[in-house]
């Protein structure tokens, strides 16, 4: 194989590999999730891949039937998944409630103690 042929094959291989996988901002169809990194998921939302942090100790992990994103340490201002809309979680320090509103976590209450049981958030004044 001469140098020109090798360079052409290398260029084509590089372009094909660069197209593999998804990136935030790329277009997508339908809905779904993939793990982009150990602490970052991508959600197909509104036809675009969108980053969702997974700051909890379990991070982002893919199983045979689902993608799991541990959001227990996520912060106000972080993106949240469409499946979390209207749902809350405790801030990492346990002193506030964060709620997913229009795709973003917002601090909605402060408390002396916050806990979650069966997806029910309790905020003690």
C-alpha positions as CSV (number, residue, x, y, z in Angstrom):
1,X,0.0,0.0,0.0
2,X,1.5,3.3,-1.0
3,X,1.6,6.4,1.3
4,X,-1.3,8.1,-0.5
5,X,-3.6,5.1,-0.2
6,X,-2.6,4.7,3.5
7,X,-3.3,8.3,4.2
8,X,-6.7,8.1,2.5
9,X,-7.7,5.0,4.4
10,X,-6.6,6.6,7.7
11,X,-8.6,9.7,6.9
12,X,-11.8,7.7,6.1
13,X,-11.3,5.6,9.3
14,X,-10.9,8.8,11.4
15,X,-14.0,10.3,10.0
16,X,-16.0,7.1,10.6
17,X,-14.8,6.9,14.2
18,X,-15.5,10.6,14.8
19,X,-19.2,9.9,13.9
20,X,-19.6,7.2,16.4
21,X,-21.6,7.9,19.6
22,X,-23.6,10.9,20.6
23,X,-22.7,14.3,21.8
24,X,-24.7,17.1,23.5
25,X,-26.3,19.2,20.9
26,X,-26.5,16.5,18.2
27,X,-29.9,15.7,16.8
28,X,-31.7,12.6,17.8
29,X,-35.1,10.9,17.4
30,X,-37.6,9.8,19.9
31,X,-36.5,9.6,23.5
32,X,-34.0,7.8,25.6
33,X,-30.7,8.0,27.5
34,X,-27.1,6.9,27.1
35,X,-24.1,7.3,29.4
36,X,-21.6,9.6,27.9
37,X,-19.2,9.4,30.9
38,X,-19.2,7.9,34.4
39,X,-20.9,11.0,35.8
40,X,-22.9,12.2,32.7
41,X,-25.9,11.0,30.8
42,X,-27.3,12.2,27.6
43,X,-31.1,12.4,27.1
44,X,-32.8,12.7,23.8
45,X,-35.2,15.5,24.5
46,X,-37.0,17.6,21.9
47,X,-34.9,16.1,19.1
48,X,-31.5,17.0,20.6
49,X,-29.1,15.2,22.9
50,X,-28.9,17.0,26.2
51,X,-26.5,16.5,29.1
52,X,-27.8,15.4,32.5
53,X,-25.3,15.2,35.3
54,X,-25.1,12.1,37.5
55,X,-23.2,13.4,40.5
56,X,-24.3,10.7,43.0
57,X,-21.9,7.9,44.0
58,X,-23.4,5.5,41.5
59,X,-22.9,7.9,38.6
60,X,-24.2,6.8,35.2
61,X,-24.5,3.2,34.4
62,X,-26.1,1.2,31.6
63,X,-27.8,-2.1,32.2
64,X,-29.4,-4.5,29.7
65,X,-32.7,-2.7,30.0
66,X,-32.1,0.8,31.2
67,X,-29.7,3.7,31.9
68,X,-29.5,4.7,35.5
69,X,-28.3,8.2,36.5
70,X,-27.6,8.8,40.2
71,X,-28.7,12.4,40.8
72,X,-28.4,12.4,44.6
73,X,-25.6,15.0,44.7
74,X,-26.9,17.2,41.8
75,X,-27.2,20.9,42.4
76,X,-29.5,23.8,41.7
77,X,-29.1,24.8,38.1
78,X,-28.2,21.3,36.9
79,X,-30.2,19.8,34.0
80,X,-32.7,17.1,35.0
81,X,-34.4,14.4,33.0
82,X,-37.9,14.7,31.5
83,X,-38.9,11.7,33.7
84,X,-38.0,13.8,36.8
85,X,-40.3,16.8,35.9
86,X,-42.2,17.9,39.0
87,X,-40.3,15.6,41.3
88,X,-38.0,16.6,44.1
89,X,-34.8,15.5,45.8
90,X,-32.8,16.7,48.7
91,X,-29.8,18.9,48.2
92,X,-26.6,17.1,49.1
93,X,-26.2,18.8,52.5
94,X,-29.8,17.8,53.4
95,X,-30.9,21.4,54.1
96,X,-33.0,22.1,51.0
97,X,-35.3,20.6,48.4
98,X,-34.5,20.7,44.7
99,X,-37.3,20.3,42.2
100,X,-37.1,19.5,38.5
101,X,-38.9,22.4,36.6
102,X,-38.7,22.7,32.9
103,X,-35.6,20.6,32.6
104,X,-33.6,22.4,35.4
105,X,-33.2,21.7,39.1
106,X,-34.5,24.6,41.2
107,X,-34.2,25.1,45.0
108,X,-37.8,25.3,46.2
109,X,-37.5,25.1,50.0
110,X,-35.0,25.3,52.7
111,X,-35.2,23.1,55.8
112,X,-33.4,21.8,58.9
113,X,-33.7,18.3,57.6
114,X,-34.6,16.8,54.2
115,X,-35.3,13.2,53.5
116,X,-36.7,11.0,50.7
117,X,-38.8,7.9,51.2
118,X,-40.4,6.1,48.2
119,X,-40.0,9.3,46.1
120,X,-41.7,11.4,48.7
121,X,-39.6,14.4,49.8
122,X,-40.0,15.5,53.4
123,X,-38.6,18.9,54.4
124,X,-38.6,19.6,58.2
125,X,-38.7,23.3,59.0
